[in-house]
Amino acid sequence: MTRKIGIIGMGNVGAACAHYIVAGGFVDELVLIDQNLKKVQADALDFEDAMANLPYHTNIYVNDYHQLDDADVVISSVGHIKLLGGDHPNRFAELKPTGDDVKAVANELKQTKFNGTLVVISNPNDVMTSLYQELTGLPKERVIGTGTLLDGARMKRAVGKAFHVDPRSVEGYNLGEHGNSQFTAWSTVKVLDQPVADLAAKQGLDLDQINEDVRMGGFTVFNGKGYTNYGVSTAAVRLAMAVINDAHEELPISNYRTEYGTYLSYPAIIGRQGVEQQITLDLPQDELDKLQASADYIKKNLN
């Protein structure tokens, strides 16, 4: 069976996704779509030039929406990241222009036979994921966002450094909005097979400071090079491959939660149908309150 992914939006993030997919040989066919025809054609040629030095071959198509008819996954990476600057950075700075782009892309998708899973990177992520679902009419379980899969990776990096372990040895989640109201659910975080809160208390570590590092991590990268791409593209491709591989992997991604009436990041089981199963965490009241506040913030901005 042919494995096929489409990427819409070939800026820094979309191009990083495409490079990861091609270099890893993850799919048989890759569809690249962007408003800048010269840029996307150049990317396609560059990838083809790379293939003689890769152990894999990928067939690449450019700016043909109907190549998405039989795609397993479409990744939306349209966005306006340059609007994020300022003294008080906020992903909602992208709301209006990216929302307009999402409406245009959703209209194009509706003209195709695409019936796979839509993975949304575009920011503000939870709002754009919700908007895509509403406009395309695809089932909620098959429209999902990268959400705090990236924030969780930043948390694991920060906690891993604090305790001198590989980030993959850290368990736990960041929940809520992929934005300023997201938070580390410390009750879920374990390192060295112990609750991180207990270890932090013993070693005099400040979890609030680590959480602030996580929350502002993306803006730190942005201020250094004018965009972010490697962390979020890796998260997006991991999510896409969980779908293609029918992995039934538990991931904290933006998915629609009926109890909150919105898309927000919460762990779910991801497989061929997108969200295969939702789970419920046993959170303390303070974290439930933070999650509700985050949900309210997302709904306010969506409205």
PESUL-V671909 format. One record per residue. N is the residue number from 1. RES is the residue in three letters. PSI is psi as a letter, one per 30 degrees, with the letter a starting at -180 (NA if undefined). NEAR is the number of other ideal C-beta (glycine too) atoms within 8 Angstrom. D_FIRST is the distance of its C-alpha to the first C-alpha in whole Angstrom. Layout:
n = [N:N]
res = [RES:RES]
psi = [PSI:PSI]
near = [NEAR:NEAR]
d_first = [D_FIRST:D_FIRST]
This chain:
n = [1:2:3:4:5:6:7:8:9:10:11:12:13:14:15:16:17:18:19:20:21:22:23:24:25:26:27:28:29:30:31:32:33:34:35:36:37:38:39:40:41:42:43:44:45:46:47:48:49:50:51:52:53:54:55:56:57:58:59:60:61:62:63:64:65:66:67:68:69:70:71:72:73:74:75:76:77:78:79:80:81:82:83:84:85:86:87:88:89:90:91:92:93:94:95:96:97:98:99:100:101:102:103:104:105:106:107:108:109:110:111:112:113:114:115:116:117:118:119:120:121:122:123:124:125:126:127:128:129:130:131:132:133:134:135:136:137:138:139:140:141:142:143:144:145:146:147:148:149:150:151:152:153:154:155:156:157:158:159:160:161:162:163:164:165:166:167:168:169:170:171:172:173:174:175:176:177:178:179:180:181:182:183:184:185:186:187:188:189:190:191:192:193:194:195:196:197:198:199:200:201:202:203:204:205:206:207:208:209:210:211:212:213:214:215:216:217:218:219:220:221:222:223:224:225:226:227:228:229:230:231:232:233:234:235:236:237:238:239:240:241:242:243:244:245:246:247:248:249:250:251:252:253:254:255:256:257:258:259:260:261:262:263:264:265:266:267:268:269:270:271:272:273:274:275:276:277:278:279:280:281:282:283:284:285:286:287:288:289:290:291:292:293:294:295:296:297:298:299:300:301:302:303]
res = [MET:THR:ARG:LYS:ILE:GLY:ILE:ILE:GLY:MET:GLY:ASN:VAL:GLY:ALA:ALA:CYS:ALA:HIS:TYR:ILE:VAL:ALA:GLY:GLY:PHE:VAL:ASP:GLU:LEU:VAL:LEU:ILE:ASP:GLN:ASN:LEU:LYS:LYS:VAL:GLN:ALA:ASP:ALA:LEU:ASP:PHE:GLU:ASP:ALA:MET:ALA:ASN:LEU:PRO:TYR:HIS:THR:ASN:ILE:TYR:VAL:ASN:ASP:TYR:HIS:GLN:LEU:ASP:ASP:ALA:ASP:VAL:VAL:ILE:SER:SER:VAL:GLY:HIS:ILE:LYS:LEU:LEU:GLY:GLY:ASP:HIS:PRO:ASN:ARG:PHE:ALA:GLU:LEU:LYS:PRO:THR:GLY:ASP:ASP:VAL:LYS:ALA:VAL:ALA:ASN:GLU:LEU:LYS:GLN:THR:LYS:PHE:ASN:GLY:THR:LEU:VAL:VAL:ILE:SER:ASN:PRO:ASN:ASP:VAL:MET:THR:SER:LEU:TYR:GLN:GLU:LEU:THR:GLY:LEU:PRO:LYS:GLU:ARG:VAL:ILE:GLY:THR:GLY:THR:LEU:LEU:ASP:GLY:ALA:ARG:MET:LYS:ARG:ALA:VAL:GLY:LYS:ALA:PHE:HIS:VAL:ASP:PRO:ARG:SER:VAL:GLU:GLY:TYR:ASN:LEU:GLY:GLU:HIS:GLY:ASN:SER:GLN:PHE:THR:ALA:TRP:SER:THR:VAL:LYS:VAL:LEU:ASP:GLN:PRO:VAL:ALA:ASP:LEU:ALA:ALA:LYS:GLN:GLY:LEU:ASP:LEU:ASP:GLN:ILE:ASN:GLU:ASP:VAL:ARG:MET:GLY:GLY:PHE:THR:VAL:PHE:ASN:GLY:LYS:GLY:TYR:THR:ASN:TYR:GLY:VAL:SER:THR:ALA:ALA:VAL:ARG:LEU:ALA:MET:ALA:VAL:ILE:ASN:ASP:ALA:HIS:GLU:GLU:LEU:PRO:ILE:SER:ASN:TYR:ARG:THR:GLU:TYR:GLY:THR:TYR:LEU:SER:TYR:PRO:ALA:ILE:ILE:GLY:ARG:GLN:GLY:VAL:GLU:GLN:GLN:ILE:THR:LEU:ASP:LEU:PRO:GLN:ASP:GLU:LEU:ASP:LYS:LEU:GLN:ALA:SER:ALA:ASP:TYR:ILE:LYS:LYS:ASN:LEU:ASN]
psi = [k:k:k:k:k:k:k:j:j:h:a:e:e:e:e:e:e:e:e:e:e:e:e:f:h:f:l:e:k:k:k:k:k:l:f:j:e:e:e:e:e:e:e:e:e:e:e:e:f:f:f:f:g:l:g:l:k:k:k:k:k:k:h:j:e:f:f:f:e:g:k:e:k:k:k:j:g:k:l:i:f:f:f:f:l:l:f:i:k:k:f:f:f:f:e:e:e:e:e:e:e:e:e:e:e:e:e:e:e:f:f:a:g:k:g:b:k:k:k:k:f:k:l:k:e:e:e:e:e:e:e:e:e:e:e:f:g:l:k:e:f:g:j:l:l:e:b:g:e:e:e:e:e:e:e:e:e:e:e:e:e:e:g:h:l:k:f:f:g:k:l:l:l:k:l:b:k:i:a:f:g:l:l:k:i:f:f:f:k:k:k:h:g:l:k:e:e:e:e:e:e:e:g:g:k:j:e:e:e:e:e:e:e:e:e:g:e:e:f:e:e:e:f:e:g:g:l:k:e:e:e:e:e:e:e:e:e:e:e:e:f:e:e:e:f:h:f:h:k:j:k:j:l:j:l:k:j:e:f:f:g:l:k:l:k:k:k:l:k:k:a:e:g:c:j:e:k:k:l:k:k:i:k:l:e:e:e:e:e:e:e:e:e:e:e:e:e:e:e:e:e:e:NA]
near = [2:6:10:13:17:15:15:12:14:14:11:9:17:16:11:11:15:14:9:12:13:15:8:8:10:10:12:7:13:16:15:16:13:13:3:7:9:6:9:14:9:8:12:11:8:8:14:8:7:10:11:5:4:10:3:8:6:13:7:12:9:11:8:8:10:7:10:12:8:6:13:10:14:15:16:15:16:10:13:8:13:7:8:12:7:6:3:4:10:8:12:9:9:15:10:6:9:15:11:8:13:15:10:8:12:12:9:9:13:9:6:10:6:10:4:10:13:15:15:15:16:14:12:15:17:18:14:16:15:13:13:16:14:7:11:11:6:10:6:9:11:12:14:18:16:15:17:15:14:13:15:12:12:14:16:12:10:12:15:14:7:9:11:5:9:5:10:5:8:15:6:14:12:15:15:13:15:16:13:7:11:14:13:12:13:11:9:10:16:11:14:8:4:8:8:15:10:8:13:12:7:6:6:6:8:7:11:6:7:14:12:8:10:13:10:8:12:10:9:8:10:14:6:5:5:4:10:11:10:7:12:12:15:10:12:15:14:10:15:13:10:12:17:13:6:7:9:7:8:7:11:13:14:15:16:9:12:5:4:9:7:12:13:17:18:11:8:15:11:16:12:7:8:13:13:11:6:9:8:4:9:3:10:6:6:6:13:9:8:12:15:9:9:15:15:8:11:17:10:7:10:10:4]
d_first = [0:4:6:10:13:16:20:23:26:26:29:30:28:25:25:25:22:20:22:21:17:18:20:18:15:13:10:9:11:14:17:20:23:27:30:31:30:31:30:27:27:29:26:23:25:26:23:22:26:24:22:24:25:22:20:16:15:14:14:17:18:21:23:21:21:19:16:15:15:11:11:11:14:17:20:23:26:29:32:36:36:39:41:41:44:48:50:48:44:42:38:40:41:38:38:39:38:34:34:35:32:30:31:31:27:27:28:26:23:24:24:20:18:17:16:14:17:19:21:24:26:29:33:34:31:32:34:31:28:30:31:27:27:30:29:26:26:23:23:25:23:20:23:24:26:26:29:31:28:30:34:33:32:35:37:35:36:40:40:39:42:44:44:43:39:36:34:32:34:35:34:35:34:35:35:36:36:34:38:41:41:39:40:39:40:42:42:38:39:39:40:41:40:43:43:44:47:49:48:49:52:53:52:54:50:50:47:48:48:44:43:45:43:40:40:42:39:37:40:42:39:39:43:42:40:40:36:34:30:29:29:28:25:24:24:22:19:20:20:16:15:16:14:11:12:13:16:19:21:25:25:28:27:28:28:30:32:34:37:38:37:35:32:33:31:31:29:26:23:20:16:14:16:18:22:21:25:28:30:34:36:40:41:45:47:47:43:43:45:44:40:42:44:41:39:42:42:39:40:43:41:38:41]
